[in-house]
Amino acid sequence: MKADKDLRWFDVECVPENYIFSKEGRPRNLDIPVCDSIPVINLAKANGHTQPIEAVLAASQEYGLFQVINHGVPEKKLNDAMSVVKEFFDLPSKDRTGLVPHMKNWIYTNSTDYAKDGVHLWRENLKHPCHPLEKSIPLWPQKPTRYQEVIAAYVVKIQKLSLRILEMICKGLGLDPGYFNDKSEVQLLSTNFYPPCPDPSLTLGILAHQDPSLITLLYQGNSTGLQVLKDGEWINVGAIPNAFVVNIGNQLEIISNGKFKSIKHRVVNSTHETRRSIATFVNPSPDCVIEPAKALVNESEPIRYKASQYKEYVHRNKAFGDYTIALQNAVQSES
């Protein structure tokens, strides 16, 4: 048995009352099988072929997400990133502080910081801006000592991959080449730690939500737990080794004039498994005006969304929860 000083908030035999959601908010059907119809797209076949582009379009319209394999990010980069994330969440609590007052650039929250109606989520989270990368790196966590080097190398690969995926979407929608080049930055990285839970049916890792990004690239290792809402039912997204889950965000739904949908998703916990994930949010710059692409608006497809600066959208919708203002200020101060 662990010494008391080594115990953490999740080392319990029963789910504490302040982690138990109302019956309406609890997850159901935890044991539903993994949905095998969510597209898995092989990017090695993308060059010179229309099939992957058509698959991306179909998945973005029907599911609002897809998985990509053979994406060009080396397996070692993925393993190193996930390893250093584990090291961060394994640090003593004094090294996993909250909002760093003298930097105001990275935010760590444990389960007690994120709550809905007084109920806490079963997770820990770290967020920080990533753009411009050179200015952001020195302001990231200094422990583990290799965190900055490893995550910077990971973000460089994600930026390249995100532009590749957005260019495929651009071609599929019939937009001018490079349409997203000045509208997309890997602005924010969010890593999550979901420890085993005594009774996952009572709580949640992340509440149901949509992403405020253009696209989000999620690396979840071999961890399950991600669910998406399709046709009013929650379905499980499988964990494919070395794959990325690509979520369509609210901004791409707007630009596509509703052709794509920003999918509602959540994370459920497990009794025995630990889940760790790395989400990179590819966002427009704060001052960028987001509106439906003119090429996608006509008499038969009238405009469905009003134009808005991205930073106004983020503030209006409190897109990053209680820390929206702090994160936006960090992004803008680094721009």
N, C-alpha and C positions, 0 to 999 in steps of 0.2 A: 504494500500500500504506500502511496506517495506521502511524503511529509506534507504537513499543512501549508508550509511556505511555498511548496511547489504546485499547489493546486491552482487551477484557473477556473474561470467562471463556468466552463462547460463540463468540469469534472463533478458531475452530479448523477444521482441514480434516477431522479425524476425531473421532469421539466418544471422549472419554477413558475409560479403563477403569473409573474409579469412577462413571461414569454409565451403564454397560451393565448391564442387568438380566439375570437368569438366563433361560434359554430359556423356562421356564414363565411368567415374569413379563412377557415382552415382548409388545407389542401385535401382533396378527395382523390380516390383512385391512384394511390401511390404505386400500386403494383401493376398499372397498365403497361403493356409491352411497348418497347421502343417503336416509334413510327418508322417503317422501312420505306415510305414513299417520299420522304424529304430528300430532294435531289442532292447527290454528291457529285461534284463537278471536277473532272480531271483537267487541271490547267495545262498539263503537258501536251494536251491535244488542242490547245486554244490557238496556237500560231497558225494563221492561214486557214482556219476551219470556222465555219459558222455555227456548227452544232453546239459548242460550249456557250457561245453568246446567246443562242436561242434558249438553252437550258437555264442560263442566268435570268433571262427575261421571264420565262415561264415560272420559275421559282419565286421571283420577286413579286409577281402578280398573284400567285396562288397562296404562297406561304409567308412571304415577307422575309424569308431567310433561306440559306442554302449552306452546304459545306463544300470546302474546296480542298483538294489533295494535289500532290505534286506541284506545289505552289512556289517552290524556289527558296523557301526559308529553310536553311539547313537544320537537320534534326538536332545537332549539337546546340545551336542557338536556342531552340525551343527548350531543350533539357536544361541548359544553363539558366535561362530566364525563370523557369518553374522552380529550379533548385534554389535560386537566390530569393525568390518570393517565400519559399518555405523557411529559409533562414531568417528572413525578416519577421515573420509571424511567430517564429520560435524564440525571438529575442526576449530578454527580461522586460517586464512591463515598463521600466524606467526609460528604456530605449525606444519604446513605441509610444511616443508622446502624442498629444492631440494636435491642435493647430499650433504650429511653431511660431511663437510671437515675433521673433527677430527676423524670420524669413518670410512667413506667410506664403509659403509655396507648396508645402505638402501637408496633407491632412490624413491623420490616422484616426479611425473610429472603431471602438469595440462595440459589442452588442448592445450596451446600455445607451449608446449615443443615437442610435437610429430606432425610432419608435413610431407606432401608429396607435392613436387612442390609448397611449400608455403601455402598449405592448411592444416588446423589443424583438428585433430580428436575431436569428441564430447564426451570426456571422461576425467577422472582423473585416475591415476594409482599409485600403490605402489608396489615396488619389493624389495625383500631381500633374501639372501641365508639362507638355513635352515640346512646345514650340515657342520661339526658335530653340532648337535642340541644344546648340552650343551654350546659350545663356541659361538654359534650364538645368542642365546636368549638375552644375556645382551646388544647386539649391535642393537637390534630392536628398533622401536619407543618406547619412554617412556610415551607417551600420546596416547590414554587413558591409565591410570595407569594399567589397567588389560589386556592390549593388549598382553604383553609378555606371561603371564600365559595362557590366553585363546588360543592363536594361537599355543603355544607349545603343549598343550594338543591335539589340532586338528591335528597338524603335526604327532604326534605319531600314531594316529589312521590311518592317510593317509598312512604312511609308511607300516603299517601292511597290510592294504587293497591292496596297490600297489604290494606288494610281493605275495599276494594271487592271484591277477589277472595275474601277470607275470608267476606264477607257472602253472596256467591253460593254458596260452599260450604256455609255455614250453612243457607241456604234449601234447597239440594239434599238435604242430609242430614236435613232436618226438625227442626233445632234452633231454639231460641228466637232471635228477632232479637237481634243484638248479642252472641251467645254468646262470640265471640272478642275483644270489645272490651277486656276486662281481662286477656287472655291473650296479647296480641300487641304487640310493640314491635320497631321496627327497631333491634336491639341491636348488630349487628356488620356492618361493611363489610369486604370482602376483595377487593382488586384484584390481578390477576395479569398478568405479562408472560412470554410464551413466545417466545423468539427462535427464528429458523430453526435447524434442527438438521441436521448433515451426513448423519445416517442415523436417521430417526425410528423405524425398526423395532427399534432397540436400546434405546430409553429411553422415558420417559413424562413428561408435563407434570404430571399429578396421578394418584396411585394410585386405583384403584377404591375408592369409598366411598359412604356414604349421609350425607345432611345431618342434623345434630342439631336442626334448626329445626322450626317449624310449616310454613312455606313459605320457599323461597329464590327471590328474583327476580334473574335473571342477565341482564345486558346484555352481549352479545358483539360488538356492532358488526356488521361483515360477516365476522368471523373464523369459520372452521370449526375442527373439532378435538374438539368435545364428542361423546362417545359414551355410550350407555346400554345396560345389559344387559337384554335382553328374551328370554324363553324360552331362556336359556342362550347367546344369541348377542349380540355387540356390534353395535349399529347406530349409524350416524352421524346426528346431529341437525343439520339445516340451519341456516344463518344467514340469517334474514330481516331485511332492513333495518328498523331502528327497532322491532324486536319485542323482547319479553322472554320468556325461557324461565322457566317457573314450575315449580320442583321441589317435590314433596310431601316433607316432612321426616318424621323419625321421630316427632315429637310429634303430628303430625296423623294419622299411622298409628295411634297409640295412642288418640287421642281418637275416631277413627272406628271403633274396635274392630276394626281390620283390614280395613275396607271399602276404604280407600285403601292404597296401598303406597308406601313410601319407596324410590325407585328407586336402584339402584347405578349410579354413573356415573364417568367418568374423562375425562382430556384427553390426546389424542395430539398429537404435534408435526408440523411440516411442514418440508420441505426449504427452501422459499423464502419462505413466508409468516410474518409475525410475528402472533401472536395476543395481544390484550389483552382483558381481561374485568373486569367489575365485578359482584360478587355481594353482595347485601344479604340478611342472614339475619334473618327475622322470627321472633323467639323469644318464649317466655313470659318473664315476669320470673323472677329467680333463685328466689324463694320460692314461686312458683306450683306448686300440686300438679296434676300431669298424670295423667289417668286416662280410661278410656273414658266418653264421654257417657252419662249414665243413660238417655236417650231411645233409645239404640242397643243397650241390653242387655236381653235378655228370655230366656225359656226356650229359644227356638229359636236365639238368638244369645247364648250365655253370655259372660261377661266373659273377655277373652283376655290382658289386661295388668294388672300390679299398679300401684297408684298410687305416684307418686314425685315428690318435689320436683324441679323442673327442674335446680337447681344440683347436686343429688345425682346426677342422671342424667349431667350433663356431666362431673363429676369421675369417676364410676364408669367411664364409657366413654372417658375422656380425649378428649373430643369435638373439641378443637381442637389435638390433637397435643402437642408438647413445651411449648407456651405456654398450655395450657388454664388452669392456675392463675393465671398472670399476667393473662390476659384476663378471667377470671371475677372476680378481685379488682378489676380496673379497672371492670368493669360494676357490681359491688356498691358500690364506693366512690362511684360517681357517682349511685347510686339514692337 
